[in-house]
Amino acid sequence: MRLLDVMNSPWAILPVQLREIQNIYITHLRGEKIDIKGVEARIGKPLKNEPKSFEIFGNVAVLSVEGVLAQKMNLFTEISGGMSTELISKDLQEVMKDESIKAVILNIDSPGGTSSGIPELASQVFEARKQKRIIAFTDNMMASAAYWIGAAADAVIISSDVVQVGSVGVVTTHTDVSKSEEMQGIKTTELVAGKYKRIASKYAPLTQEGRETIQGHLDYVYSVFVDDIAKFRGVSGEKVLTDMADGRVFIGKQAIEAGLVDGVSTLDALIADLNAAGERSIMI
């Protein structure tokens, strides 16, 4: 993901998390050096950490889905403690090939991320249900793009009444840097071929036509998001729009009542139940 994509791509993420990521972009845009050591001190770990893979407990594999999600690993996912959907996909493929593994838990703690790569990973999870029991679990947060992935599992389980789930929606921003450049004595002129090639350029104020174009993109990604949740959860699109997809974050039992979550359990109890059940369906 290029730095410019941070500002222009649709994101399925909590808005506060997107603002944090954009602050990094703005620092870069100003020509300022990103304080890597300061970032490491803030997140409590070095940025060069290898992403977590998966752990196996008996016949159950537990895959971590943590932090801000992006299609590829980059500085932003490292700073957020995030993960690449490509790496998660590879881990899932690996555990699906292991015949000794009878069930998979997606251990999710994420505010969401960029929409790129999310529908593909969610579809992979949904298809995996044909072979093994797939459970999405969180003991903290499963929001936006992270819920898009979690909803594709056989069941969505939370650990307590204070867990956050939902934020089903899409967000993006447009940043106009023309005034900033003017203050620096810079003027950027873009030459394009094609009416919509730079309809929402960052080097000029956003026009109404540009706003409508961006909104059209967001509305389309949102419709894909809603349709996927309806398919994965076995409910109507109207149900999703009415009760589940207005951008709210649901807490604990609210998420169960809205239809986003199926039950409550600890991770240890879930692992034990799945191991005891083997290939049989479990009741949670």
BAKOL-924520 format. One record per atom (N, C-alpha, C): x negated, y, z. Coordinates in steps of 0.2 Angstrom, whole numbers, padded with zeros to 4 digits, always signed. Example, Ala and Ser with C-alpha at 12.3 -4.5 7.8 and 13.67 -1.06 7.14 Angstrom:
<pts>
-0066-0028+0039
-0062-0022+0039
-0066-0016+0039
-0064-0011+0035
-0068-0005+0036
-0064+0000+0039
</pts>
This chain:
<pts>
-0004-0006+0000
+0000+0000+0000
-0004+0006+0000
-0004+0011-0005
-0007+0017-0005
-0005+0022+0000
-0009+0027+0002
-0007+0032+0007
-0001+0035+0004
+0000+0037-0002
+0006+0041-0005
+0012+0037-0004
+0012+0030-0004
+0018+0026-0003
+0021+0027+0004
+0017+0029+0009
+0019+0030+0016
+0024+0035+0016
+0023+0040+0012
+0028+0046+0012
+0034+0044+0007
+0033+0041+0002
+0038+0040-0003
+0042+0034-0003
+0040+0028+0000
+0043+0022-0001
+0049+0022+0004
+0054+0018+0003
+0060+0016+0007
+0057+0012+0013
+0059+0014+0019
+0057+0010+0025
+0063+0007+0029
+0062+0001+0031
+0067-0002+0035
+0064-0002+0042
+0064+0004+0046
+0060+0004+0052
+0064+0010+0056
+0062+0009+0063
+0065+0014+0067
+0061+0021+0065
+0065+0026+0065
+0063+0033+0063
+0057+0035+0067
+0057+0034+0073
+0051+0036+0077
+0045+0033+0076
+0045+0027+0074
+0039+0023+0071
+0037+0026+0065
+0041+0027+0060
+0039+0030+0054
+0036+0037+0055
+0038+0041+0059
+0035+0047+0061
+0028+0047+0063
+0026+0042+0067
+0020+0040+0070
+0015+0038+0064
+0018+0034+0059
+0014+0032+0054
+0012+0038+0049
+0017+0042+0048
+0016+0048+0044
+0011+0053+0047
+0011+0053+0053
+0006+0058+0056
-0001+0056+0054
-0002+0049+0053
-0009+0047+0051
-0010+0049+0044
-0005+0049+0040
-0005+0051+0033
-0007+0059+0032
-0003+0063+0037
-0004+0070+0037
-0011+0072+0039
-0014+0068+0043
-0021+0069+0045
-0026+0068+0039
-0024+0063+0036
-0028+0061+0030
-0028+0067+0025
-0021+0069+0024
-0020+0074+0019
-0023+0080+0020
-0024+0082+0026
-0028+0088+0028
-0035+0088+0027
-0037+0082+0025
-0045+0081+0025
-0048+0080+0031
-0044+0078+0037
-0047+0077+0043
-0049+0070+0044
-0054+0068+0047
-0056+0061+0049
-0051+0058+0054
-0049+0052+0053
-0045+0049+0058
-0049+0046+0063
-0047+0048+0069
-0051+0046+0075
-0050+0038+0077
-0054+0034+0074
-0053+0027+0074
-0054+0025+0082
-0059+0027+0085
-0060+0025+0092
-0054+0027+0097
-0051+0033+0095
-0046+0036+0099
-0039+0032+0098
-0038+0030+0091
-0033+0025+0090
-0034+0019+0093
-0040+0016+0093
-0041+0009+0097
-0039+0010+0104
-0041+0016+0107
-0040+0017+0114
-0032+0017+0116
-0029+0020+0111
-0022+0021+0112
-0018+0014+0111
-0020+0010+0106
-0016+0004+0106
-0019-0002+0110
-0025+0000+0113
-0028-0005+0117
-0032-0011+0114
-0034-0011+0108
-0037-0016+0105
-0041-0013+0099
-0046-0017+0096
-0050-0015+0090
-0046-0016+0084
-0047-0012+0079
-0043-0012+0073
-0045-0018+0069
-0051-0021+0070
-0053-0026+0065
-0051-0033+0068
-0046-0033+0073
-0043-0039+0075
-0040-0043+0069
-0042-0050+0069
-0038-0054+0064
-0031-0055+0066
-0026-0055+0062
-0019-0056+0064
-0018-0062+0067
-0013-0063+0072
-0012-0069+0075
-0009-0074+0069
-0010-0080+0070
-0007-0085+0066
-0001-0088+0069
-0001-0095+0070
+0004-0098+0073
+0002-0103+0078
+0006-0105+0083
+0004-0110+0088
+0009-0116+0088
+0007-0122+0089
+0011-0128+0089
+0012-0130+0096
+0018-0131+0098
+0020-0134+0105
+0024-0141+0103
+0021-0146+0104
+0024-0153+0102
+0026-0153+0095
+0032-0153+0093
+0035-0153+0086
+0038-0146+0084
+0036-0141+0088
+0038-0134+0087
+0033-0129+0085
+0033-0126+0080
+0028-0121+0078
+0031-0114+0080
+0027-0110+0083
+0029-0103+0084
+0025-0098+0080
+0028-0094+0076
+0025-0089+0072
+0026-0082+0074
+0021-0079+0075
+0022-0072+0078
+0023-0067+0072
+0028-0063+0073
+0030-0057+0069
+0030-0051+0073
+0024-0047+0073
+0023-0042+0077
+0022-0035+0074
+0024-0030+0077
+0022-0023+0075
+0025-0021+0069
+0022-0015+0066
+0025-0013+0059
+0023-0018+0054
+0028-0019+0050
+0027-0024+0044
+0026-0021+0038
+0021-0023+0034
+0019-0021+0027
+0018-0027+0023
+0018-0026+0016
+0017-0031+0012
+0010-0034+0012
+0005-0029+0013
-0002-0031+0014
-0005-0028+0020
-0010-0031+0023
-0013-0028+0028
-0017-0021+0026
-0016-0016+0030
-0019-0010+0029
-0020-0006+0035
-0023+0000+0035
-0025+0004+0041
-0018+0005+0045
-0013+0006+0042
-0007+0008+0046
-0004+0002+0050
-0004-0004+0047
-0002-0010+0050
-0007-0012+0056
-0014-0010+0055
-0019-0012+0060
-0017-0007+0066
-0016+0000+0064
-0015+0005+0070
-0009+0003+0074
-0004+0001+0071
+0002-0001+0074
+0002-0008+0077
-0003-0012+0076
-0003-0019+0079
+0001-0023+0074
+0002-0021+0068
+0007-0024+0064
+0004-0030+0060
+0008-0033+0055
+0007-0039+0052
+0009-0038+0044
+0006-0042+0040
+0007-0042+0033
+0012-0048+0032
+0017-0046+0028
+0022-0051+0026
+0019-0056+0022
+0014-0055+0018
+0011-0060+0014
+0007-0065+0018
+0004-0063+0024
+0001-0068+0029
+0006-0072+0032
+0012-0069+0034
+0017-0072+0038
+0020-0078+0033
+0021-0076+0027
+0023-0080+0022
+0019-0087+0021
+0012-0085+0021
+0007-0091+0020
+0008-0095+0026
+0008-0092+0032
+0009-0096+0038
+0015-0101+0038
+0021-0098+0036
+0027-0102+0036
+0026-0107+0031
+0023-0106+0025
+0022-0111+0020
+0018-0117+0023
+0013-0115+0027
+0009-0120+0030
+0013-0125+0035
+0017-0122+0039
+0020-0126+0044
+0026-0130+0041
+0029-0127+0035
+0034-0131+0032
+0031-0137+0029
+0025-0137+0027
+0022-0143+0024
+0020-0149+0029
+0019-0147+0036
+0017-0151+0041
+0023-0155+0043
+0023-0162+0041
+0029-0166+0043
+0030-0167+0050
+0025-0166+0054
+0026-0167+0062
+0029-0161+0065
+0030-0156+0061
+0034-0150+0064
+0041-0150+0062
+0045-0151+0067
+0053-0152+0066
+0056-0145+0066
+0054-0140+0070
+0057-0134+0070
+0052-0128+0071
+0054-0122+0069
+0050-0116+0068
+0054-0110+0072
+0050-0107+0076
+0052-0101+0080
+0049-0095+0077
+0052-0090+0075
+0049-0084+0073
+0049-0079+0079
+0044-0078+0082
+0043-0074+0088
+0042-0067+0086
+0048-0063+0086
+0048-0057+0083
+0047-0051+0089
+0043-0046+0088
+0043-0040+0092
+0041-0035+0087
+0046-0032+0084
+0044-0027+0078
+0049-0022+0077
+0047-0015+0076
+0052-0010+0075
+0054-0010+0067
+0051-0014+0063
+0053-0015+0056
+0047-0013+0052
+0048-0010+0046
+0042-0008+0042
+0044-0006+0035
+0040-0006+0030
+0041-0004+0023
+0046-0010+0020
+0050-0008+0016
+0055-0013+0013
+0051-0018+0008
+0045-0016+0006
+0042-0020+0001
+0040-0027+0004
+0042-0032+0001
+0040-0039+0003
+0045-0042+0008
+0049-0038+0011
+0054-0040+0016
+0059-0045+0013
+0063-0043+0008
+0068-0047+0005
+0065-0054+0003
+0059-0054+0000
+0056-0060-0002
+0054-0065+0004
+0052-0062+0010
+0050-0066+0016
+0057-0068+0019
+0062-0064+0019
+0068-0066+0022
+0071-0072+0018
+0071-0072+0011
+0074-0077+0007
+0070-0083+0008
+0063-0083+0009
+0059-0089+0011
+0061-0092+0017
+0063-0088+0022
+0065-0090+0029
+0072-0094+0028
+0076-0091+0024
+0083-0094+0023
+0082-0100+0019
+0078-0101+0014
+0077-0107+0011
+0074-0113+0015
+0070-0110+0020
+0066-0115+0024
+0071-0119+0029
+0077-0116+0030
+0082-0119+0034
+0085-0126+0031
+0084-0127+0025
+0086-0133+0022
+0081-0139+0024
+0075-0137+0026
+0070-0142+0028
+0070-0143+0036
+0070-0137+0039
+0068-0138+0046
+0073-0133+0050
+0074-0134+0056
+0077-0129+0061
+0073-0123+0061
+0076-0117+0060
+0072-0110+0060
+0076-0106+0065
+0073-0104+0070
+0076-0099+0075
+0072-0093+0076
+0075-0087+0075
+0072-0081+0077
+0073-0079+0084
+0068-0077+0087
+0068-0075+0094
+0064-0068+0096
+0067-0065+0100
+0063-0059+0103
+0065-0058+0110
+0059-0055+0113
+0060-0054+0120
+0059-0046+0121
+0059-0042+0116
+0058-0035+0116
+0062-0032+0111
+0060-0032+0104
+0063-0028+0099
+0063-0032+0092
+0069-0032+0089
+0070-0035+0082
+0074-0030+0078
+0070-0025+0075
+0074-0020+0072
+0073-0019+0065
+0078-0017+0061
+0077-0015+0054
+0074-0020+0050
+0069-0019+0047
+0066-0025+0043
+0064-0031+0046
+0063-0030+0053
+0062-0036+0057
+0068-0040+0058
+0074-0037+0058
+0080-0040+0059
+0082-0043+0052
+0080-0040+0047
+0081-0043+0040
+0078-0050+0039
+0072-0050+0042
+0069-0057+0042
+0072-0062+0047
+0074-0059+0053
+0077-0063+0058
+0084-0066+0057
+0088-0062+0053
+0094-0064+0052
+0095-0070+0047
+0089-0071+0043
+0089-0077+0039
+0088-0083+0042
+0087-0083+0049
+0086-0090+0052
+0092-0093+0054
+0092-0099+0056
+0098-0103+0058
+0102-0099+0064
+0098-0096+0068
+0101-0093+0074
+0096-0087+0076
+0099-0082+0079
+0095-0076+0082
+0096-0076+0090
+0091-0077+0093
+0091-0078+0101
+0087-0072+0104
+0090-0069+0109
+0086-0064+0113
+0085-0067+0120
+0080-0064+0124
+0078-0066+0130
+0082-0063+0136
+0085-0057+0135
+0089-0054+0140
+0093-0048+0138
+0097-0045+0143
+0102-0040+0141
+0099-0033+0140
+0092-0033+0140
+0089-0026+0138
+0085-0027+0132
+0085-0032+0128
+0082-0033+0122
+0085-0028+0116
+0082-0025+0112
+0084-0021+0107
+0084-0025+0100
+0090-0024+0097
+0091-0028+0090
+0095-0023+0086
+0094-0023+0079
+0098-0019+0075
+0094-0014+0071
+0097-0008+0071
+0094-0003+0067
+0094-0004+0060
+0100-0007+0057
+0100-0009+0050
+0102-0003+0046
+0097-0001+0042
+0097+0005+0038
+0090+0006+0035
+0090+0011+0031
+0084+0013+0027
+0083+0020+0027
+0076+0022+0028
+0074+0029+0029
+0068+0030+0025
+0067+0036+0022
+0061+0039+0019
+0061+0046+0020
+0056+0049+0018
+0055+0056+0019
+0052+0059+0013
+0052+0066+0012
+0049+0069+0006
+0045+0075+0010
+0038+0075+0008
+0034+0080+0011
+0032+0085+0005
+0033+0091+0006
+0031+0096+0001
+0025+0100+0004
+0019+0098+0000
+0012+0101+0002
+0011+0107-0001
+0015+0110-0005
+0013+0116-0009
+0011+0122-0005
+0014+0123+0000
+0013+0129+0005
+0006+0128+0008
+0005+0121+0010
-0002+0120+0013
-0007+0121+0008
-0006+0119+0002
-0011+0119-0003
-0013+0127-0004
-0007+0131-0005
-0008+0138-0006
-0012+0141-0001
-0011+0139+0006
-0015+0142+0011
-0022+0140+0010
-0024+0135+0007
-0031+0133+0006
-0034+0135-0001
-0030+0139-0004
-0032+0142-0011
-0032+0136-0016
-0027+0132-0015
-0027+0126-0020
-0020+0126-0024
-0020+0125-0030
-0014+0124-0034
-0014+0118-0038
-0010+0113-0037
-0010+0107-0041
-0004+0108-0046
-0006+0106-0053
-0001+0106-0058
-0001+0099-0061
+0005+0096-0061
+0006+0090-0063
+0009+0090-0070
+0006+0086-0075
+0008+0085-0082
+0011+0078-0082
+0017+0077-0084
+0021+0071-0085
+0024+0070-0091
+0026+0064-0093
+0030+0062-0098
+0035+0057-0096
+0042+0059-0097
+0047+0056-0094
+0050+0060-0088
+0057+0061-0089
+0061+0066-0085
+0060+0064-0077
+0060+0058-0076
+0060+0056-0069
+0053+0054-0066
+0048+0055-0070
+0042+0052-0068
+0039+0055-0061
+0041+0062-0060
+0039+0065-0054
+0045+0069-0052
+0051+0066-0051
+0057+0070-0050
+0056+0072-0042
+0052+0069-0038
+0052+0072-0031
+0045+0073-0030
+0041+0077-0033
+0034+0078-0032
+0033+0081-0025
+0027+0079-0022
+0025+0082-0016
+0022+0089-0017
+0021+0091-0023
+0018+0097-0024
+0023+0103-0026
+0029+0101-0024
+0034+0106-0025
+0040+0105-0021
+0044+0110-0019
+0050+0109-0015
+0054+0104-0018
+0058+0100-0014
+0063+0095-0016
+0069+0098-0020
+0070+0096-0026
+0076+0099-0029
+0082+0095-0027
+0088+0097-0029
+0094+0094-0028
+0094+0087-0032
+0092+0088-0038
+0091+0082-0042
+0086+0077-0039
+0081+0079-0037
+0076+0075-0033
+0079+0071-0027
+0083+0075-0023
+0086+0073-0017
+0091+0067-0019
+0095+0068-0024
+0100+0063-0026
+0096+0057-0029
+0091+0058-0032
+0087+0052-0035
+0084+0048-0029
+0081+0051-0024
+0079+0047-0018
+0084+0044-0015
+0090+0048-0014
+0096+0045-0010
+0098+0039-0014
+0098+0039-0021
+0101+0033-0024
+0096+0027-0023
+0090+0028-0023
+0085+0023-0021
+0087+0020-0014
+0088+0024-0009
+0089+0022-0003
+0095+0018-0002
+0101+0020-0006
+0107+0017-0006
+0107+0010-0009
+0103+0009-0014
+0102+0003-0017
+0098-0002-0012
+0093+0000-0009
+0089-0004-0005
+0094-0006+0001
+0098-0001+0004
+0102-0003+0009
+0108-0008+0007
+0110-0007+0001
+0115-0012-0002
+0112-0019-0002
+0106-0020-0004
+0102-0026-0004
+0102-0029+0003
+0100-0025+0008
+0099-0026+0015
+0106-0029+0018
+0111-0025+0017
+0118-0027+0019
+0120-0034+0016
+0119-0035+0009
+0121-0041+0006
+0117-0047+0009
+0111-0046+0010
+0107-0051+0013
+0109-0053+0020
+0111-0049+0024
+0113-0050+0031
+0120-0054+0030
+0124-0052+0026
+0131-0055+0025
+0130-0062+0023
+0125-0063+0018
+0124-0070+0016
+0120-0074+0022
+0115-0072+0025
+0112-0075+0030
+0116-0077+0036
+0120-0072+0038
+0124-0073+0044
+0131-0076+0043
+0133-0077+0036
+0139-0081+0034
+0145-0076+0036
+0144-0070+0035
+0150-0065+0036
+0151-0061+0030
+0157-0057+0030
+0158-0053+0024
+0154-0047+0024
+0153-0044+0018
+0149-0037+0018
+0153-0032+0022
+0160-0032+0022
+0164-0027+0026
+0162-0028+0033
+0161-0034+0036
+0160-0035+0043
+0153-0032+0044
+0148-0033+0040
+0142-0030+0041
+0142-0023+0041
+0145-0020+0036
+0146-0012+0036
+0149-0010+0042
+0155-0013+0044
+0159-0010+0050
+0156-0011+0056
+0152-0017+0058
+0150-0018+0065
+0143-0019+0066
+0139-0019+0060
+0132-0021+0061
+0127-0017+0058
+0129-0013+0053
+0124-0009+0048
+0125-0002+0048
+0126+0001+0054
+0127+0009+0054
+0121+0012+0057
+0115+0008+0057
+0109+0011+0059
+0108+0011+0067
+0113+0009+0071
+0112+0009+0078
+0108+0003+0080
+0104+0004+0086
+0101-0001+0089
+0105-0004+0095
+0107-0010+0095
+0111-0013+0100
+0107-0016+0105
+0109-0016+0111
+0106-0018+0117
+0109-0025+0120
+0105-0030+0121
+0108-0036+0124
+0114-0039+0121
+0119-0039+0126
+0126-0042+0124
+0129-0038+0119
+0128-0031+0118
+0131-0027+0113
+0129-0031+0106
+0123-0033+0105
+0121-0036+0099
+0124-0043+0098
+0126-0046+0103
+0130-0053+0102
+0137-0051+0100
+0140-0046+0104
+0147-0044+0102
+0147-0042+0095
+0142-0038+0092
+0143-0036+0086
+0141-0041+0080
+0139-0047+0082
+0138-0052+0078
+0130-0053+0075
+0126-0049+0078
+0119-0049+0076
+0115-0055+0079
+0117-0057+0085
+0114-0061+0089
+0118-0067+0091
+0115-0073+0092
+0119-0079+0094
+0119-0081+0101
+0114-0080+0105
+0113-0082+0111
+0107-0079+0115
+0106-0082+0121
+0101-0079+0126
+0097-0085+0128
+0091-0085+0128
+0086-0090+0131
+0079-0087+0132
+0075-0090+0136
+0068-0089+0136
+0064-0092+0130
+0058-0090+0129
+0055-0094+0123
+0053-0101+0126
+0051-0101+0132
+0049-0108+0134
+0055-0113+0134
+0061-0110+0136
+0066-0115+0136
+0068-0117+0129
+0068-0112+0125
+0069-0113+0118
+0065-0118+0115
+0058-0118+0116
+0053-0123+0114
+0055-0130+0117
+0057-0130+0123
+0058-0136+0126
+0065-0139+0123
+0070-0135+0122
+0076-0138+0119
+0075-0140+0112
+0071-0137+0108
+0070-0139+0101
+0065-0145+0101
+0061-0146+0105
+0057-0152+0106
+0061-0158+0108
+0066-0157+0113
+0070-0162+0115
+0075-0164+0109
+0077-0159+0105
+0082-0161+0100
+0079-0164+0094
+0073-0163+0093
+0070-0166+0087
+0073-0163+0081
+0075-0167+0077
+0078-0165+0070
+0086-0164+0071
+0089-0165+0077
+0096-0164+0078
+0097-0156+0079
+0103-0154+0077
+0105-0147+0078
+0105-0146+0086
+0103-0140+0088
+0104-0139+0095
+0109-0134+0097
+0112-0134+0103
+0117-0129+0105
+0114-0125+0109
+0114-0118+0108
+0111-0113+0112
+0117-0108+0115
</pts>
